[in-house]
Amino acid sequence: TGVSQINSAMSQLSQTVQQTAAASEELAATAEEMSGQAQQLQQAMSFFRVRGSAAPSAPRNTNAGKGKRALAAAPAAEPADVDFARF
């Protein structure tokens, strides 16, 4: 009958909403965890320095995505700046 079909559809809809809510909560928790990991990685990478680069706390090149001119304006790292002999 029509009422049983509506009841069945409402049950399926309710189940889908619950699954979506659970997935949303899981994604939010994952995003928060990844944000923390990104901060830890940034702190770990701040140890490395390349001559001619900005300090780790300085903002990155804001010309990204503006074409080849932006790439030409960025200072190039010199391979001689890195001392791998210690490894």
N, CA, C and O atoms as a DFTB+ gen file, in Angstrom:
348 C
 N C O
     1  1       0.833      -1.191       0.000
     2  2       0.000       0.000       0.000
     3  2       0.877       1.255       0.000
     4  3       2.093       1.179       0.176
     5  1       0.244       2.390      -0.198
     6  2       0.966       3.648      -0.270
     7  2       1.625       4.039       1.035
     8  3       2.741       4.558       1.047
     9  1       0.924       3.786       2.148
    10  2       1.451       4.151       3.464
    11  2       2.707       3.334       3.790
    12  3       3.678       3.882       4.313
    13  1       2.698       2.050       3.492
    14  2       3.876       1.212       3.778
    15  2       5.054       1.611       2.905
    16  3       6.201       1.532       3.345
    17  1       4.793       2.038       1.675
    18  2       5.876       2.497       0.808
    19  2       6.493       3.789       1.347
    20  3       7.711       3.967       1.334
    21  1       5.626       4.683       1.818
    22  2       6.131       5.935       2.403
    23  2       6.927       5.631       3.663
    24  3       7.984       6.221       3.884
    25  1       6.431       4.719       4.491
    26  2       7.130       4.332       5.717
    27  2       8.502       3.740       5.394
    28  3       9.485       4.055       6.064
    29  1       8.570       2.902       4.392
    30  2       9.830       2.292       3.976
    31  2      10.799       3.360       3.446
    32  3      11.989       3.338       3.758
    33  1      10.274       4.288       2.646
    34  2      11.113       5.351       2.099
    35  2      11.643       6.251       3.212
    36  3      12.797       6.677       3.165
    37  1      10.817       6.542       4.206
    38  2      11.248       7.376       5.331
    39  2      12.321       6.673       6.152
    40  3      13.258       7.318       6.624
    41  1      12.199       5.368       6.328
    42  2      13.221       4.603       7.053
    43  2      14.553       4.635       6.309
    44  3      15.609       4.818       6.915
    45  1      14.493       4.455       4.990
    46  2      15.721       4.505       4.187
    47  2      16.341       5.901       4.241
    48  3      17.561       6.042       4.337
    49  1      15.500       6.925       4.179
    50  2      15.983       8.295       4.249
    51  2      16.641       8.566       5.592
    52  3      17.700       9.192       5.651
    53  1      16.028       8.104       6.658
    54  2      16.584       8.278       8.002
    55  2      17.942       7.585       8.130
    56  3      18.883       8.141       8.697
    57  1      18.030       6.380       7.603
    58  2      19.297       5.640       7.648
    59  2      20.380       6.368       6.857
    60  3      21.525       6.453       7.300
    61  1      20.022       6.888       5.694
    62  2      20.975       7.612       4.867
    63  2      21.456       8.880       5.567
    64  3      22.640       9.212       5.506
    65  1      20.548       9.586       6.226
    66  2      20.917      10.804       6.948
    67  2      21.881      10.469       8.082
    68  3      22.850      11.195       8.306
    69  1      21.625       9.384       8.792
    70  2      22.507       8.976       9.884
    71  2      23.900       8.598       9.363
    72  3      24.912       8.941       9.975
    73  1      23.941       7.902       8.246
    74  2      25.228       7.529       7.660
    75  2      25.993       8.767       7.202
    76  3      27.207       8.854       7.383
    77  1      25.283       9.718       6.612
    78  2      25.913      10.954       6.152
    79  2      26.453      11.755       7.337
    80  3      27.548      12.311       7.260
    81  1      25.699      11.815       8.421
    82  2      26.149      12.538       9.610
    83  2      27.398      11.882      10.196
    84  3      28.334      12.573      10.598
    85  1      27.413      10.556      10.246
    86  2      28.578       9.851      10.767
    87  2      29.805      10.085       9.885
    88  3      30.907      10.296      10.390
    89  1      29.608      10.047       8.578
    90  2      30.719      10.286       7.656
    91  2      31.226      11.713       7.793
    92  3      32.432      11.950       7.731
    93  1      30.319      12.665       7.978
    94  2      30.697      14.065       8.146
    95  2      31.532      14.261       9.406
    96  3      32.533      14.977       9.376
    97  1      31.140      13.642      10.499
    98  2      31.904      13.730      11.743
    99  2      33.288      13.113      11.575
   100  3      34.277      13.656      12.068
   101  1      33.358      11.990      10.887
   102  2      34.638      11.329      10.646
   103  2      35.560      12.206       9.793
   104  3      36.759      12.298      10.055
   105  1      34.992      12.841       8.780
   106  2      35.788      13.728       7.925
   107  2      36.291      14.936       8.706
   108  3      37.427      15.366       8.508
   109  1      35.473      15.481       9.579
   110  2      35.881      16.626      10.391
   111  2      37.033      16.234      11.316
   112  3      37.990      16.992      11.470
   113  1      36.945      15.059      11.928
   114  2      38.018      14.588      12.801
   115  2      39.304      14.354      12.009
   116  3      40.394      14.678      12.482
   117  1      39.180      13.799      10.824
   118  2      40.346      13.565       9.976
   119  2      40.984      14.878       9.560
   120  3      42.210      14.996       9.559
   121  1      40.176      15.862       9.209
   122  2      40.700      17.171       8.813
   123  2      41.456      17.829       9.962
   124  3      42.509      18.430       9.753
   125  1      40.922      17.716      11.163
   126  2      41.592      18.285      12.333
   127  2      42.930      17.582      12.589
   128  3      43.929      18.232      12.897
   129  1      42.941      16.262      12.459
   130  2      44.174      15.499      12.650
   131  2      45.213      15.878      11.589
   132  3      46.392      16.042      11.900
   133  1      44.775      16.012      10.357
   134  2      45.705      16.372       9.283
   135  2      46.249      17.784       9.480
   136  3      47.404      18.051       9.147
   137  1      45.445      18.678      10.007
   138  2      45.908      20.029      10.282
   139  2      47.034      20.003      11.312
   140  3      48.041      20.693      11.159
   141  1      46.858      19.213      12.349
   142  2      47.903      19.069      13.358
   143  2      49.171      18.460      12.786
   144  3      50.277      18.889      13.115
   145  1      49.010      17.457      11.926
   146  2      50.172      16.835      11.296
   147  2      50.890      17.816      10.374
   148  3      52.118      17.802      10.285
   149  1      50.132      18.662       9.693
   150  2      50.733      19.664       8.803
   151  2      51.547      20.668       9.613
   152  3      52.622      21.084       9.183
   153  1      51.047      21.054      10.768
   154  2      51.792      21.975      11.633
   155  2      53.077      21.314      12.132
   156  3      54.128      21.954      12.174
   157  1      52.996      20.040      12.510
   158  2      54.193      19.324      12.959
   159  2      55.215      19.220      11.833
   160  3      56.413      19.387      12.061
   161  1      54.751      18.948      10.638
   162  2      55.655      18.856       9.492
   163  2      56.294      20.204       9.207
   164  3      57.486      20.278       8.911
   165  1      55.518      21.260       9.295
   166  2      56.059      22.592       9.067
   167  2      57.142      22.912      10.101
   168  3      58.178      23.479       9.753
   169  1      56.915      22.558      11.348
   170  2      57.915      22.785      12.382
   171  2      59.172      21.966      12.119
   172  3      60.285      22.462      12.288
   173  1      58.998      20.715      11.707
   174  2      60.152      19.862      11.419
   175  2      60.944      20.386      10.229
   176  3      62.174      20.349      10.234
   177  1      60.248      20.872       9.215
   178  2      60.919      21.364       8.015
   179  2      61.566      22.729       8.239
   180  3      62.446      23.113       7.468
   181  1      61.162      23.467       9.262
   182  2      61.750      24.781       9.522
   183  2      63.225      24.656       9.908
   184  3      63.957      25.646       9.899
   185  1      63.653      23.456      10.242
   186  2      65.061      23.202      10.552
   187  2      65.948      23.459       9.344
   188  3      67.067      23.948       9.495
   189  1      65.471      23.141       8.162
   190  2      66.260      23.245       6.942
   191  2      66.251      24.674       6.419
   192  3      65.215      25.339       6.407
   193  1      67.404      25.126       5.994
   194  2      67.541      26.471       5.446
   195  2      68.244      26.389       4.099
   196  3      69.126      25.556       3.891
   197  1      67.841      27.259       3.195
   198  2      68.498      27.383       1.896
   199  2      68.929      28.835       1.768
   200  3      68.113      29.738       1.953
   201  1      70.191      29.072       1.456
   202  2      70.686      30.438       1.345
   203  2      69.851      31.197       0.313
   204  3      69.555      30.685      -0.767
   205  1      69.484      32.408       0.665
   206  2      68.693      33.227      -0.243
   207  2      67.198      33.065      -0.048
   208  3      66.416      33.774      -0.681
   209  1      66.785      32.149       0.813
   210  2      65.344      31.982       1.035
   211  2      64.915      32.813       2.228
   212  3      65.740      33.226       3.043
   213  1      63.636      33.050       2.321
   214  2      63.082      33.823       3.421
   215  2      63.115      32.995       4.691
   216  3      63.243      31.772       4.642
   217  1      62.999      33.660       5.815
   218  2      62.930      32.971       7.100
   219  2      61.692      32.095       7.130
   220  3      60.722      32.398       6.435
   221  1      61.685      31.000       7.922
   222  2      60.542      30.094       7.950
   223  2      59.232      30.771       8.318
   224  3      58.170      30.331       7.878
   225  1      59.284      31.842       9.125
   226  2      58.041      32.489       9.526
   227  2      57.508      33.449       8.471
   228  3      56.378      33.924       8.584
   229  1      58.310      33.741       7.443
   230  2      57.871      34.662       6.396
   231  2      56.846      33.982       5.498
   232  3      56.896      32.768       5.305
   233  1      55.920      34.758       4.948
   234  2      54.932      34.151       4.037
   235  2      55.585      33.661       2.764
   236  3      56.604      34.194       2.323
   237  1      54.990      32.648       2.187
   238  2      55.489      32.080       0.939
   239  2      55.224      33.039      -0.204
   240  3      54.496      34.018      -0.038
   241  1      55.799      32.774      -1.348
   242  2      55.619      33.582      -2.541
   243  2      54.134      33.686      -2.871
   244  3      53.489      32.679      -3.164
   245  1      53.590      34.903      -2.824
   246  2      52.159      35.091      -3.076
   247  2      51.859      35.253      -4.551
   248  3      50.704      35.463      -4.923
   249  1      52.880      35.160      -5.408
   250  2      52.678      35.280      -6.842
   251  2      52.322      33.949      -7.488
   252  3      52.233      33.868      -8.713
   253  1      52.121      32.919      -6.702
   254  2      51.823      31.595      -7.252
   255  2      50.554      31.650      -8.082
   256  3      49.570      32.282      -7.699
   257  1      50.591      30.988      -9.205
   258  2      49.428      30.919     -10.061
   259  2      49.280      32.119     -10.981
   260  3      48.245      32.258     -11.633
   261  1      50.286      32.999     -11.058
   262  2      50.184      34.178     -11.907
   263  2      51.020      34.049     -13.170
   264  3      51.350      35.050     -13.806
   265  1      51.357      32.831     -13.530
   266  2      52.057      32.625     -14.793
   267  2      53.559      32.536     -14.642
   268  3      54.084      32.449     -13.532
   269  1      54.253      32.561     -15.790
   270  2      55.697      32.380     -15.802
   271  2      56.434      33.543     -15.172
   272  3      57.539      33.351     -14.664
   273  1      55.872      34.738     -15.183
   274  2      56.527      35.887     -14.576
   275  2      56.781      35.652     -13.093
   276  3      57.845      36.006     -12.585
   277  1      55.819      35.059     -12.392
   278  2      55.961      34.813     -10.964
   279  2      57.104      33.843     -10.708
   280  3      57.842      34.002      -9.735
   281  1      57.257      32.853     -11.555
   282  2      58.341      31.897     -11.374
   283  2      59.693      32.561     -11.595
   284  3      60.656      32.245     -10.896
   285  1      59.778      33.466     -12.544
   286  2      61.035      34.135     -12.829
   287  2      61.416      35.072     -11.686
   288  3      62.603      35.309     -11.462
   289  1      60.434      35.608     -10.958
   290  2      60.711      36.550      -9.885
   291  2      61.213      35.862      -8.625
   292  3      61.862      36.506      -7.800
   293  1      60.941      34.604      -8.456
   294  2      61.349      33.885      -7.254
   295  2      62.843      33.580      -7.314
   296  3      63.342      33.159      -8.358
   297  1      63.574      33.786      -6.198
   298  2      65.008      33.490      -6.198
   299  2      65.248      31.987      -6.313
   300  3      64.547      31.187      -5.693
   301  1      66.218      31.625      -7.092
   302  2      66.543      30.213      -7.294
   303  2      67.546      29.766      -6.244
   304  3      68.480      30.500      -5.924
   305  1      67.362      28.581      -5.713
   306  2      68.305      28.020      -4.755
   307  2      69.517      27.491      -5.506
   308  3      69.398      26.901      -6.580
   309  1      70.676      27.713      -4.923
   310  2      71.901      27.234      -5.544
   311  2      72.262      25.880      -4.944
   312  3      72.273      25.742      -3.720
   313  1      72.559      24.873      -5.773
   314  2      72.883      23.547      -5.252
   315  2      74.078      23.560      -4.317
   316  3      74.174      22.702      -3.439
   317  1      74.986      24.501      -4.479
   318  2      76.179      24.547      -3.637
   319  2      75.855      24.954      -2.208
   320  3      76.702      24.814      -1.326
   321  1      74.649      25.457      -1.959
   322  2      74.260      25.912      -0.631
   323  2      74.048      24.765       0.350
   324  3      74.060      24.987       1.561
   325  1      73.859      23.579      -0.130
   326  2      73.511      22.448       0.723
   327  2      74.744      21.576       0.924
   328  3      75.430      21.223      -0.035
   329  1      75.019      21.230       2.190
   330  2      76.179      20.417       2.507
   331  2      75.722      19.013       2.876
   332  3      75.296      18.764       4.003
   333  1      75.816      18.091       1.907
   334  2      75.397      16.719       2.148
   335  2      76.567      15.834       2.590
   336  3      76.376      14.638       2.810
   337  1      77.728      16.374       2.718
   338  2      78.905      15.580       3.067
   339  2      78.782      14.985       4.458
   340  3      79.377      13.942       4.729
   341  1      78.026      15.619       5.351
   342  2      77.882      15.119       6.707
   343  2      77.088      13.821       6.745
   344  3      77.236      13.043       7.687
   345  1      76.273      13.575       5.774
   346  2      75.422      12.378       5.766
   347  2      76.237      11.258       5.259
   348  3      75.746      10.134       5.156
